[in-house]
Each structure stands twice: as structure tokens, then as C-alpha cells.
Amino acid sequence: MSNQPTLVVLGASGDLASRLLFPALLSLEYRERLENLRIIGYARQEWTTDQFHENLRAAIDLHAADVDEKYLDKFIERIDFHGGDLSVESLGSLKPELDGPAIFYLALPPGVFADAAETIANAGLADETPGFRRLVIEKPFGTDLQSALALNEQLHKFWREDQIFRIDHFLGKETVQNMLVFRFANRFIEPVLNANHVDEIQITVAETIGVEGRSRYYDGIGALRDMVQNHLIQMMTFATMEPPALWDAEMIRDHKVEVLKSVRRVDPDRDAIRGQYTAGLVDGTPRIAYRAEPGVDPVSHTETFAAVQLHVDTWRWEGIPVLLRSGKRLAAKAHEVVFRFREPPTRLFRHTPLEHAEPNWLVFRMSPSECTELVVRTKQPGLDLEARESVLRAEYATPDDREASAYESLLLDVLEGDHTPFLRFDEVEWSWRIVDPILTAWQRGAPEDYVGGGDGPAGQHRFLGPGHYWRPLLNSTS
């Protein structure tokens, strides 16, 4: 029996593994964080290990930047390849190779997660006699509440909850994790992040791209399932959760579930809108309508934009709207969480141009740049009492920093057995409970059209109170 851990990547020849997993593992090699890890690539191709190495080198050359050949050679030496299908007989051939701890990463289509997990167990590979066994699955975790519950029931027939690592790559982004650090490690900021001082929270994930060859997956899934149910709702939990007593995986996840359970039931007619892009100019380039994209049903009602208004009925956030929106073919790429502060008392500045100043904003930006910004009002230089907007900006990284990708961080946490950035099933369940009424309502009707290259459908603005507005997307590129 060996103490050497083995990572088995099922679907090792696929796009996810080639584009994200193996480049992230190579970067961990460069950081010397893989220690004695052994890697087995597993896929349908009947390649030799040398053939797999050749294909992997080509993929890394395409997807990884600044490759150090010394570390690449060392990384390649860690990897063996086994060809086979998802049958008990084929997977069972791996058993002699796994005489120590093992991790199974399902870089596979979502429809086979449950069957693959069952087959791994039936092949005797979930037996923890030689060492721990862990199962890693990518989102989506179901397509609605019932399918998520069914998937979880199938997984739990063979795997304990503590063995399962559900990856949402947004939670591996360093700037998402920085939100918790900024909120809870700075004495001056935490006392003002509540309903007494904040009157709105906006969470935006805007993309300029379309379906980019993913129409077979995306059409019928849409923005609500693809982005809001997982990424944006998870970002909301980080923005609104209470401070845990300890930096502990279960305690942090308990606090996130508290947020999800406290979300008021959504009225789909009042609290949700959807849109679908038409032809337009994006970054000065003409782009076709969604329904004209290859592989998309020409009469598709799949939404490419979704916006939802939520209320987190906790002591801290009672009455404060949390606005989530995500869409494709928008004017600019912008991933951010924004707190809008209430207008200050203006007795001092009554009857002056400062009586009704623009709001202050606290901005956590993940893309296109990574930073934290505090938007404040300062005096405009000159003889008159006038204000201008000033931005106090803290860049997340300096040019000398070597940032870690989301997958680097998440893979290292899997290797170390740290569940902190991974979804426990009750998080998955409660996030589906939030959006399920919307999915049911959207089985009828059609999305609102919006021109590609704009800021999305007009319907999104109905969530906003008097004097409120969405943060402009183009401002988010500063």
C-alpha cells in the first residue's frame, strides 16, 4: 500500500481537461505544489501514454502561457494514460494502479455524472481501504430542483457528502475570495455594510461573447440556469453572509446556506426578466442574432440575458434589493459585485449643488480588471462649492504578483481536502429552490429582444427605485 495520491482525470482528451485542468496542474507544478502526485488520464481513445503526452503537449502549447520546458517535462513524467469506456470492466482495470489515496475528476458531460460515479464505485475504486477517495464534479448540478435532488440521491448511494467536491469555478477566483477578506478583515468597512447604510446591491456578469460553439449545450439551458442559479447566487452569498466565528469550511458553508434560506420567495412576474440578443455591433464588429447562431433553433425562446431581484430577509439586509443580471452579447465584459450606499444627510449642504449628490459605491470587480474601488465625492477644484467623483482604487495584484487561476486554486484545495470553496448539496438545493418558480413561469411566453452590443433588455430597469440606475457596463472597464 502506497501513500502516493493519484488524480484520475476521466475525459482527459476533452476540451475541459485540455483547456483548463492540465494547464492549471502545470502551473501548480511550476509553483512546486504537486509534491508526489501521480496523474492518470482516462479517455475513450486507444492511445499509448506517449501518444497522449504528444497530444497534451500540443494542447498546453495552445492554452498555457509562458511554459517553462523544465517544469513541463517534469509534469509530463507524472502522467500515465489508460484508454477505456465507462464500464465496470474497463474502469476496474485501474484498480491495480490505485494502491493509495485517489481522486476522480469527472471532466465529462453532465448527463453521465451519476452513471460514472456509480460505475467507479461498482468497479471497487471507491473503497477507502488503500486511502481516501474523492469525487470531483463540475456544474451544472442538475437542470432544476427535481433533477438536482435525483442526481444527489444517485451520488449518495455510493459516495458520502464529504467525499464529493462540486466545482463552481467562480468560487475559485481570487477576487471572489477577496470579498470575504475585505469585508471581514477591515474594521472600518464591516459596520457600514448593512441596510442602515446600503440601499441596493448589484451583481453583474456581462459578456460580449455569444454562444461561441456551445449552442448544443446552451440552447434550452439559458442564462438563468447557466449563470444566475450558480455563479451569481454564490457571489450573493459571499456579499451578504454573516461573519463566521472561524475560517472553517463547514462554518462558512453553513452561513452561505443561511443566506439562501432567508431569500424571499420570488414572484416571477415582478422579480425576473429575460432577454435574447438580436443582431448588432459588438466592439465595432457586426454580430448575428442568437436565433441565427449555428445549432440554435430558429424559433428558440432560450434567454441569453436574465435579471432577478431578490430580497435577503435577514437582520442585516431586511428590505434591501439584491439585483442579479447576466447576459451575452453586451456592450462590455464586466464581472462585479457592487454596494450602493444611501444618500447622506444633507443639512450641511442644503441649498448648494451638493444637496443631492451622486451615490457612493463599493465595487468588487473580477473582470476585466481585478480590483476593489470606493467611489466617493470630493470637492471640485475652483471657487464654487461643487463636487466631482473620485475613485479610491486598490488593485488586486501588482505586476510582480503571480496570480493563481480559479482552477489552480480549486485543484489544490481538492488535493488538500479543503471543502471551503466547494458547494455542499444543501447550497445547490436552496439555490434551485430560489430559481425554480422562474423556470416554471418561463415555460410560457418569450424573452424580450435586445440589440447585441447594448446593455440588455429594457425590462431590467423596472427593478430600480426612484433615482437608481444600473452601473453602466462601459464604466466597468476602467
RAJOPE-V65034 format. One record per pair of residues at least 4 apart in sequence whose ideal C-beta (glycine too) atoms are under 8 Angstrom apart, sorted by the first residue. I is the first residue (numbers start at 0). J is the second residue. Records with the same first field share a line. If there is no record, write none. Layout:
I=J  J
//
This chain:
0=98  99  129  130
1=98  99  129
2=99  100  130
3=35  36  37  99  100
4=35  36  37  99  100  101  102  130  414
5=36  37  38  39  96  97  99  100  101  102
6=24  36  37  38  39  101  102  104  414
7=38  39  41  93  97  101  102  103  104
8=16  20  21  38  39  40  41  104  106
9=41  42  85  103  104  105  106  107  115
10=15  16  41  42  105  106  107
11=16  40  41  42  51  80  106
12=16  17  40  42  43  44  46  51  54
13=17  42  106  107
14=18
15=19  20  106  137
16=20  21  40  106
17=21  55  58  61  62
18=22  58  62
19=23  62  168  404  406
20=24  104  106  406  410
21=25  55  58  59
22=26  59  62  63  404  406
23=27  404  406  407  410
24=28  33  38  74  410
25=29  59  63  66  70  71  74
26=30  63  403  404  407
27=32  33  407  410  411
28=32  33  70  73  74  77
29=67  70
30=401  407
32=411
33=74  77  414
36=77  414
37=77  79
38=77  78  79
39=78  79  80  81  93  96
40=51  55  78  79  80  81
41=80  81  82  83  90  93
42=46  80  82
43=82  83  84
44=51  82
45=82
46=50  51  54  80  82
47=51  80
48=52  78  79  80
49=53
50=54  80
51=55  78  80
52=56  75  78  80
53=57
54=58
55=59  75  78
56=60  71  75
57=61
58=62
59=63  66  71
60=66
66=70  71
67=71
68=72
69=73
70=74
71=75
72=76
73=77
74=78
79=96
81=92  93  96
83=89  90  92
84=89
85=89  90  107  111  114  115  118
86=90  118
87=91  118  121  122
88=92
90=118  119  122  124
91=122  123  124
93=97  122  124
94=122  123  124
97=101  124  129
98=129
99=129  130
100=129  130  131  132
101=124  129  130  131  132  133
102=132  133  134  135  413  414
103=119  124  132  133  134  135
104=135  413
105=111  112  115  116  134  135  136  137
106=137
107=111  112  115
109=137  138  139
111=115
112=116  136  150  154
113=117  150  153  154
114=118
115=119
116=120  134  136  153  154  157  158
117=121  153  156  157
118=122
119=124  125  134  157
120=124  125  157  158
121=157
124=132
125=132  134  157  158  162
126=132
127=131  132
131=162  416
132=162
133=162  163  164  413  416
134=154  158  162  163  164
135=164  166  413
136=140  154  163  164  165  166
137=166
138=165  166  167  229
139=220  224  225  229
140=147  150  151  165  229  422  427
141=145  146  147  148  149  150  427  431
142=146  147  220  224
143=147  431  435  438
144=148  428  431  432  435
145=149
146=150
147=151  427  428  431
148=152  428
149=153
150=154
151=155  424  427  428
152=156
154=158  163
155=159  160
158=162  163
159=163
160=423  424
161=418
163=424
164=412  413  418  421
165=421  422  423  424  427
166=171  409  421
167=171  229  230  233  421  422
168=172  405  406  409
169=175  229  230  233  234  405
170=175  176  233  405  409  420  421  422
171=175  404  405  406  407  408  409  412  420
172=176  365  405
173=177  369  395  402  403  405  408
174=178  363  364  365  369  395
175=234  237  365
176=180  408  420
177=181  363  371  395
178=182  234  237  238  336  363
179=183  237
180=184
181=185  188  363  371
182=188  189  192  242
183=189  242
185=189
186=190
187=191
188=192  361
189=242
191=195  196  197  340
192=196  197  315  338  361
193=197  315  316
194=198  315  316  317  318  319
195=341
196=340  341
197=319  338  339  340  341
198=319  339  340  341  464  467
199=319  320  322  338  339  464  467
200=235  238  239  316  319  320  321  322  336  337  338  339
201=322  324  335  336  337  339  469  470
202=231  234  235  238  321  322  323  324  335  336  337
203=324  325  333  334  335  337  469  470  472  475
204=226  230  231  324  325  333  334
205=324  325  326  329  330  331  332  333  334  455  472  475
206=325  326  327  328  329  332
207=281  282  327  328  329  330  331  332  452
208=327  328
209=276  286  289  292  303  327  328  451
210=214  217  218  289  292  294  295  303  327
213=217
214=218  292  293  294  295
215=294
216=220
217=221  225  301
218=294  295  296  299  301
219=299  301
220=224  225  301
221=225  273  301  302  303  305
222=226  227  273  302  303  304  305  325  326  327
223=227  228  271  273  302  305  307  434  437  438  441
224=228  434  438
226=230  231  305  325
227=231  232  305  307  323  325  434
228=232  430  431  433  434
229=233  430
230=234  325
231=235  323  325
232=236  259  323  430  433  434
233=237  255  422  426  430
234=238  336
235=239  258  309  311  321  323
236=240  254  255  258  259  426
237=255  336
238=321  336  338  363
239=258  311  313  315  316  321
240=251  254  255  257  258
241=254  257  313  315
243=247  250  251  253  254
244=250
245=250
246=251  419
247=251
248=252  417  418  419
249=253  418
250=254
251=255  419
252=256  418  419  422  423  426
253=257
254=258
255=259  426
256=260  423  425  426  429
257=261  313
258=262  311  313
259=426  429  430  432  433
260=429
261=311  312  313
262=309  310  311  312  429  433
263=309  310  311  312
264=436
265=270  271  307  308  309  433  434  436  437
266=270  436
267=271  436  437  439  440  441
268=440
269=308
270=307  308  309  437  462
271=305  306  307  308  437  440  441
272=305  306  447  456  458  459  461  462
273=302  304  305  306  441  446  447  456
274=302  303  304  305  326  446  447  448  449  455  456  458  459
275=289  290  299  300  301  302  303  304  445  446  447  448  449
276=286  288  289  303  304  326  327  328  448  449  450  451
277=288  289  448  449  450  451
278=285  286  287  288  291  450  451
279=285  286  328  450  451  452  453
280=284  285  286  451  452
281=286  328  330  451  452
282=452
286=328  451  452
287=291  292
288=292  451
289=295  299  301  303  327  328
290=295  296  297  298  299
291=295  297
295=299  301
296=301
300=444  445  446
301=446
302=441  446
303=326  327  328  446
304=324  325  326  327  329  446  449  455  456  459
305=323  324  325  326
306=322  323  324  325  455  456  458  459  462
307=322  323  324  434  437
308=320  321  322  323  462
309=320  321  322  323  433
310=316  318  319  320  321
311=315  316  319  321
312=316  317
313=317
316=321
320=462  464
322=462  463  469
324=455  459  469
326=449  455
328=451  452
329=333  452  453  454  455  472
330=452  453  454  472  473
331=367  472  473  475  476
332=366  367  476
333=364  366  367  472  475  476
334=364  365  366
335=362  363  364  365  366  470  475
336=362  363
337=360  361  362  363  470
338=360  361
339=358  359  360  467
340=358  359  360  361
341=358
342=355  356  358
343=356
345=349  353  354  355  356
348=353  354  356  384
349=354
350=354
351=384
352=383  384  385  386
353=376  384  385  386
356=376  386
357=376  388
359=373  374  375  376
360=372  373  374  470
361=371  372  373  374
362=370  371  372  373  374  470
363=371
364=368  369  370  371  372  475
365=369
367=475  476
368=394  476  477
369=394  395  396  402
370=392  393  394  395
371=392  393  395
372=390  391  392  393
373=390  391
374=388  389  390  391
375=388  389  390  391
376=386  387  388  389
377=386  387  389
378=384  385  386  387
379=383  385  386  387
381=385
390=477
395=402
396=400  402
403=407  408
404=408
405=409
406=410
407=411
408=412  420
409=413  420  421
410=414
411=415
412=416  417  418  419  420  421
413=421
418=423
422=426  427
423=427
424=428
425=429
426=430
427=431
428=432
429=433
430=434
431=435
434=438
435=439
436=440
437=441
438=442
440=444
446=456
447=456  457  458
448=456
449=453  455  456  457
454=469  471  472
455=459
459=469
460=468  469
463=467  468  469
470=474  475
471=475
472=476
//
